[in-house]
Amino acid sequence: MLGALLLLASAWVTSALEECPAAVPMAACTGPASEKEYWDYLRAKSIAATGEPYDRTMRPACGNSTFAGPTVVEVQLRLTQLNSVDAKTGSVIINGYFRTWWNDPRLAFKSKAEGGCFDSINIEGTVEDQIWVPDMYFDNLISQVLDGMAGLTQISSNGNVWQSEQVLLTTKMEFDLGQLPYDHNRAVVTVGSYSMDVTQCRTVPRGGIIGEEMSGIGLKAYDMHSSVWSFTQLKDDEVDFVSNGRAWTEDSFAPGWAYVDLWFTFRREPRFFAAQVIAPCLLFTLCSYIQFYVDAGAAPARAFLAVTPVLIMRILFGTLYKSIPETSQRLWLDDFVTTSMFLCVAAAAHFGAVQYMRILESDRTNKRAGLVKAKPIAEKLLKHAHEENIPLMQLLSKFAPLERDLTDEELAREHHTDKADKAAMAILTEEELAQAPKNGVEAETAASTESKPPGGEGQITSFASVQSLEAKVTHHGRRKKFRSEEAAKENVTEADLLFIMYARDIFKKFDRDESNLCSATEILRMFTFFGIYMSYESVVKVVCMFLRDKDHATPMDESMVELNFSQLTFLLISVESYILRTDYSIRRLLTSTKDIRGFFASMPPSLCWDVVARALWPVLITLQIVVYFLLIPYYSTNLPDGVPR
């Protein structure tokens, strides 16, 4: 019978173990076996020791079992997620668990080794209404979510208390954006006791040493991932990291308060700003570079390519400062975008300068075109000069207007014509005439009526006196300019001579010794006044070819060649027949400064500016990229390496 009972008991135990594989047989114990029993035990123990229940308003004793020394509270933040970083408001939102440790001898109970029922007891939720809890607060807190946050308190048999609270914190943060978007920053959570000074409570990092600034482990992070930020404390292929805490004392009010900085560092992943700001800056700077290859005559197309990048840069500035504060700190990205905008503005200014030069060049080209149209007159004058055996320059002076005094008959005729014109142009109504002041207009009208000749309007019969007539035209002057007899004889008008006279004035400007001869260097400079651009060597060749075609000998040293005014005039008219553009290869330009001078001399100034910009712009863009990326480490920083202030 007894054996059967033993077999039945053994089968029941085996069945129970199969249902609960981790179960062990219960051992006999003394002391509290549940949370309720623990609170009853704590109350009874306190009354037995002091005659009063546990006083949760009294902080626990220090290590020497007296209340003379401060209570040591260890703190640590277990970081689980970096939710948000807002540089514009200077805040960071983090999620994790805030942990505190302290020792309260009054909470001790028997451990399992001493016959107790457990080594520690876990109490869910808050226990501030049951035991003493340090009044820890976050000094740089902006806001904290309290609803729905879990909490756990663990009391060990030796009186050690560990409290863990789930936290969602928004804290203030000092950002260092100097190296944006390659910046790294440090988030800090400052913890301390709100009501207890250093004589009552000493806050230290977990495992830290009182009196040492850097010690213990203030922060632990597990499984940290972010598409925007990378954590600089992580090593390769790791997702967990720890950082020590920094203990410091705020002593502006004696005796001071103890604080601990719990911190971690993170670096921005630059891909977003590189793709949305840096790359567009470079691309639109290149767009402004494209305009240098567009014909300067296509002004609308060049204007679009010149102005659009500037507008895009302004939009990029607005986009950039939507996510960062309007700080006075020097920002790498801000300087980079500003430099790009200056390059685009410089390209737009280049467009304006080129268009201005195009206006000047067009005016000069039109003057040469006018000279070409005057070729028959020039040939006629040259033939006349040869007949009279005088230089063309001297002949032109004969066609210039002559100055002389008016004869009495011419003076009277001019005065009568002026009065007739005034009378015809000043037909007034009686009302207007009545309102008009009695000035010289009425006097002139009356004089015109009185002096009208009786024989007809076109005949002048008599005047008061020549002296009176001269007095009326004194303000006009008696001396006048008239068409020369030579011009009238040859039927040459001043309009026909306009561009030839301009060529003469340019020639005189360079013929300072009045020898009626100009050298090749002077001819080169005169050509530019007519929109002709050639190198010195080309000018020498063209002049010599022109002279030989006109049956004139040229010197052996062709650089000594000279032209008189008539020869220069006809060379300007026919110069296109002698121009053959020289091809300058890059190799020639790189090996000869003489070819470089000839290359630029053979182009109009507007094209020269475009050619220079084509070569200079890639260099400037490359320098911008290289220099700015080399300067990243030298941008000022608000926070030093190591522990933040």
Buried (B, 14 or more C-beta within 10 A) or exposed (E): EEEEEEEEEEEEEEEEEEEEEEEEEEEEBEBBBEBEEBBEBBEEBBEEEEEEEBEBEEBBBBEEEEEEEBBBBBBBBBBBBBEEBBBEEBBBBBBBBBBBBBBBEBBBBBBBEEEBBBBBBEBEEEBEEBBBBBEBEBBBBBEEEEEEEEBBBBBBBEBBBBBBBBBBBBBBBBBBBBBBBBBBBBBBBBBBBEEBBBEBBBBBBBBBEEEEEBBBBBBBBEEBEBEEBBBEBBEEEEEEBBBBBBBBBBEEEEEBBBBBBBBBBBBBBBEEBEEEBBEBBBEBBEBBBBBBEBEBEEBEEBBBBBBBBBEBBEEBBEEBBEEBBEBEBEBBBBEBBBBBBBBBBBBBEBBEEBBEBBEEBBEBBEBBEBBBEBBEBBEBBBEBBEEEEEBBBEBBEBBBEEEEEBEEEBBBBBBBEBBBEEBEEBEEEEEEEEEEEEEEBBEBBEBBEEBBEEEEEEEBEEBEEEEEBBEBBEEEEEEBEEBBEBBEEBEBEEEBBEBBBBBBEBBEEBBEEEEBBBBBEBBBBBBBBBBBBBBBBBBBBBBBBBBEEEEEEBEEEBEEBBBBBBBBBBBBBEBEEBEEEBEBEEEBBEEEEEBBEBBBBBBBBBBBBBBEBEEEBEEBBEEBEEEBEEEBEEBEBBBEEEBBE
